[in-house]
Amino acid sequence: MMAKQIKPLYPPIDPVRACILDRKHSMKLSWSDIGRELGISGGMMRYWSQFPPDDWPKDVRNGVCRVLGIKVKQTVEDLTGI
């Protein structure tokens, strides 16, 4: 008999969001502070923060990472041979 799969209570942690939130907290910045650096409102930044960073407009995501000193790299892996 196979063991029953336990469904996780929460979705997996988004590492980019985790880094953004941690750096924002450690630098004691608000979304308004970050938005000011990007030329957008704090309200708009708070709106985007509800979504995964992959869903943000590219210029917003890159700008937030730049302001916070975070470098994000994208990698591609071919899993067909596995």
C-alpha positions as CSV (number, residue, x, y, z in Angstrom):
1,M,0.0,0.0,0.0
2,M,1.3,3.5,-0.9
3,A,1.7,6.2,1.7
4,K,-0.8,9.0,1.4
5,Q,0.6,12.2,0.1
6,I,0.3,15.1,2.6
7,K,-0.7,18.3,0.9
8,P,1.5,21.3,2.1
9,L,-0.3,23.9,4.1
10,Y,1.4,26.7,2.3
11,P,2.8,27.3,-1.2
12,P,6.6,27.1,-1.5
13,I,8.7,30.2,-0.6
14,D,9.5,32.5,-3.5
15,P,13.2,33.1,-3.1
16,V,13.2,36.4,-5.0
17,R,10.3,37.8,-2.9
18,A,12.0,36.6,0.2
19,C,15.2,38.4,-0.7
20,I,13.4,41.6,-1.6
21,L,11.4,41.6,1.7
22,D,14.4,40.7,3.8
23,R,16.6,43.5,2.2
24,K,13.7,46.0,2.4
25,H,13.3,45.2,6.1
26,S,17.1,45.3,6.9
27,M,17.5,48.6,5.1
28,K,14.4,50.0,6.9
29,L,12.8,51.1,3.7
30,S,9.1,51.4,3.0
31,W,7.4,50.7,-0.4
32,S,7.1,54.5,-0.7
33,D,10.8,54.9,-0.3
34,I,11.5,52.3,-3.0
35,G,8.8,53.7,-5.3
36,R,10.3,57.2,-4.9
37,E,13.6,55.9,-6.2
38,L,11.8,54.4,-9.2
39,G,9.5,57.4,-9.9
40,I,6.3,55.6,-9.0
41,S,4.0,55.9,-6.0
42,G,4.2,53.9,-2.8
43,G,0.6,52.8,-3.5
44,M,1.6,51.3,-6.8
45,M,4.6,49.5,-5.1
46,R,2.3,48.1,-2.4
47,Y,-0.1,46.9,-5.2
48,W,2.8,45.1,-7.0
49,S,4.1,43.6,-3.8
50,Q,0.9,41.5,-3.6
51,F,2.1,39.4,-6.6
52,P,5.2,37.3,-7.2
53,P,8.1,39.4,-8.5
54,D,8.0,37.3,-11.7
55,D,4.6,38.8,-12.4
56,W,5.8,42.5,-11.9
57,P,6.6,44.6,-14.9
58,K,10.2,43.9,-15.8
59,D,11.3,47.5,-15.2
60,V,9.7,47.5,-11.7
61,R,11.3,44.2,-10.7
62,N,14.7,45.2,-12.0
63,G,14.4,48.7,-10.4
64,V,13.4,47.3,-7.0
65,C,16.4,44.8,-7.1
66,R,18.7,47.7,-8.1
67,V,17.5,49.9,-5.3
68,L,18.0,47.0,-2.8
69,G,21.3,45.9,-4.2
70,I,20.1,42.5,-5.3
71,K,21.4,40.7,-8.4
72,V,19.0,38.2,-9.9
73,K,20.2,35.7,-12.5
74,Q,18.0,33.5,-14.7
75,T,19.2,30.0,-15.5
76,V,17.8,27.4,-18.0
77,E,18.3,23.7,-17.5
78,D,17.5,21.0,-20.0
79,L,16.0,18.1,-18.1
80,T,15.2,15.9,-21.2
81,G,18.2,13.7,-20.6
82,I,17.3,12.9,-17.0
